[in-house]
Amino acid sequence: MAEDKKARKGTTNILGMFPQAQIQEFKEAFGMMDVNRDGFIDVADLKAIHNDLGRNPSDKDLNEMLKECPGQLNFTAFLTLFGDKMHGTDSETTLLQAFEQFDPEKKGKLTEEYVKDLLLNVGDQFKEEEIRQVWKEFKPTGGQFDYNAFVTLVKRGNQDEMAQ
């Protein structure tokens, strides 16, 4: 039972955003778009869909569409994109670019103290308890806050739990 709970927790992030009936509708739509039935929507799939609609976009345009998804566009990524669009959350790229504003060397990490100072004193200021909650879910390692890993956790859930 503990393993079942662990598996559900990893997928709750995106699956919890939609009612089961809507997830089924998305699954059907994904299946229609995955023309070659390989479990991923790629340029060839998008081209076939557009051709069926009497359109002929360039490969460049199709690749631009796919760039909205970090990595391959499987069903989970498909749901995540719809969740982001429908629920108004920022894209993974937007979140990373926001962190990069505070990381001029683009190292992908910020000091724990610097992030804590930003959270306490800039924008929508966090309370100490809120910061403890963030650290509980995503503890900085060796005094460093890995914002690439943090954004992945926020947008895709815990990848380790999903792999189990």
C-alpha positions as CSV (number, residue, x, y, z in Angstrom):
1,M,0.0,0.0,0.0
2,A,2.9,2.4,0.7
3,E,4.2,1.9,-2.8
4,D,0.7,2.6,-4.3
5,K,0.5,5.8,-2.3
6,K,4.0,6.8,-3.4
7,A,3.1,6.2,-7.1
8,R,-0.1,8.2,-6.8
9,K,1.7,11.1,-5.1
10,G,4.1,11.5,-8.0
11,T,1.3,11.9,-10.5
12,T,-1.0,13.9,-8.3
13,N,0.6,17.1,-9.4
14,I,-1.0,17.1,-12.9
15,L,-3.8,14.5,-12.6
16,G,-5.3,16.4,-9.6
17,M,-5.8,19.4,-11.9
18,F,-8.6,17.7,-13.9
19,P,-11.6,15.6,-13.3
20,Q,-11.3,11.9,-14.4
21,A,-13.7,12.4,-17.3
22,Q,-11.7,15.3,-18.7
23,I,-8.5,13.3,-18.4
24,Q,-10.2,10.6,-20.5
25,E,-11.1,13.2,-23.1
26,F,-7.5,14.5,-23.2
27,K,-6.3,10.9,-23.6
28,E,-8.6,10.4,-26.6
29,A,-7.5,13.7,-28.1
30,F,-3.8,12.7,-27.6
31,G,-4.5,9.4,-29.2
32,M,-6.0,11.1,-32.3
33,M,-3.0,13.4,-32.5
34,D,-0.4,10.6,-32.0
35,V,-0.8,9.6,-35.6
36,N,2.1,7.1,-35.7
37,R,1.0,5.6,-32.3
38,D,4.5,5.8,-30.7
39,G,3.3,7.5,-27.5
40,F,4.7,10.9,-28.4
41,I,3.5,13.8,-30.5
42,D,6.3,14.8,-32.9
43,V,6.7,17.0,-36.0
44,A,5.4,14.1,-38.3
45,D,2.3,13.8,-36.2
46,L,1.6,17.6,-36.2
47,K,2.2,17.7,-40.0
48,A,-0.3,14.9,-40.6
49,I,-2.9,16.6,-38.4
50,H,-2.4,19.9,-40.2
51,N,-2.5,18.2,-43.6
52,D,-5.8,16.5,-42.6
53,L,-7.2,20.0,-41.9
54,G,-6.0,21.3,-45.3
55,R,-3.1,23.3,-43.9
56,N,0.6,23.0,-44.7
57,P,2.7,24.7,-42.0
58,S,6.5,24.7,-42.3
59,D,8.7,22.4,-40.2
60,K,10.0,25.5,-38.5
61,D,6.5,26.4,-37.3
62,L,5.8,22.9,-36.2
63,N,9.1,22.8,-34.3
64,E,8.1,26.1,-32.6
65,M,4.9,24.5,-31.4
66,L,6.8,21.6,-29.9
67,K,9.3,23.9,-28.1
68,E,6.5,24.8,-25.7
69,C,7.1,21.3,-24.2
70,P,10.5,20.7,-22.5
71,G,11.5,17.3,-23.7
72,Q,9.3,14.9,-25.7
73,L,5.6,15.5,-25.8
74,N,4.2,12.4,-24.2
75,F,0.7,12.2,-22.6
76,T,1.9,13.5,-19.2
77,A,3.6,16.5,-20.9
78,F,0.5,17.0,-23.0
79,L,-1.7,17.2,-19.8
80,T,0.9,19.5,-18.2
81,L,0.7,21.9,-21.1
82,F,-3.1,22.0,-21.0
83,G,-3.0,22.4,-17.2
84,D,-0.6,25.3,-17.5
85,K,-2.8,27.0,-20.2
86,M,-6.1,26.3,-18.4
87,H,-5.0,27.1,-14.9
88,G,-2.7,30.0,-15.6
89,T,0.6,28.8,-14.4
90,D,3.8,29.9,-16.0
91,S,5.7,27.6,-18.3
92,E,8.9,25.8,-17.3
93,T,10.9,28.2,-19.5
94,T,9.3,31.3,-17.9
95,L,10.1,30.0,-14.4
96,L,13.7,29.2,-15.3
97,Q,14.1,32.6,-16.9
98,A,12.8,34.2,-13.8
99,F,15.4,32.4,-11.7
100,E,18.1,33.3,-14.2
101,Q,17.5,37.0,-13.5
102,F,19.1,36.4,-10.1
103,D,21.9,34.2,-11.5
104,P,23.9,36.3,-13.9
105,E,26.4,33.5,-14.5
106,K,23.6,31.0,-15.3
107,K,25.0,28.3,-13.0
108,G,21.6,26.9,-12.2
109,K,22.1,27.4,-8.5
110,L,21.7,30.2,-6.0
111,T,22.8,30.2,-2.3
112,E,20.2,29.1,0.1
113,E,20.5,32.4,2.1
114,Y,20.1,34.5,-1.1
115,V,16.9,32.7,-2.0
116,K,15.6,33.0,1.5
117,D,16.3,36.7,1.5
118,L,14.5,37.1,-1.8
119,L,11.5,35.2,-0.5
120,L,11.3,37.2,2.7
121,N,11.9,40.7,1.2
122,V,10.9,40.8,-2.5
123,G,7.5,40.7,-4.3
124,D,4.9,38.6,-2.5
125,Q,6.9,38.2,0.7
126,F,6.9,34.8,2.3
127,K,6.6,34.2,6.0
128,E,9.3,32.0,7.8
129,E,6.7,29.1,8.0
130,E,6.1,29.3,4.3
131,I,9.9,29.0,3.6
132,R,10.1,26.0,6.0
133,Q,7.4,24.4,3.9
134,V,9.3,25.0,0.7
135,W,12.5,23.6,2.2
136,K,10.5,20.6,3.5
137,E,9.5,19.8,-0.1
138,F,12.8,20.9,-1.7
139,K,15.7,21.1,0.6
140,P,18.8,23.0,-0.7
141,T,21.9,20.8,-0.8
142,G,25.1,22.1,0.7
143,G,23.7,25.6,1.0
144,Q,22.8,25.7,-2.7
145,F,19.3,26.0,-4.1
146,D,19.3,24.1,-7.5
147,Y,16.6,26.1,-9.3
148,N,16.6,23.8,-12.4
149,A,15.7,20.8,-10.2
150,F,13.2,22.9,-8.3
151,V,11.4,24.0,-11.5
152,T,11.3,20.4,-12.7
153,L,9.7,19.4,-9.3
154,V,7.1,22.2,-9.6
155,K,6.2,21.5,-13.2
156,R,6.6,17.8,-13.5
157,G,6.4,16.4,-10.0
158,N,8.9,14.2,-8.3
159,Q,10.7,12.3,-11.1
160,D,12.1,9.7,-8.7
161,E,8.7,8.9,-7.4
162,M,7.2,8.7,-10.9
163,A,9.9,6.3,-12.0
164,Q,9.1,3.8,-9.2
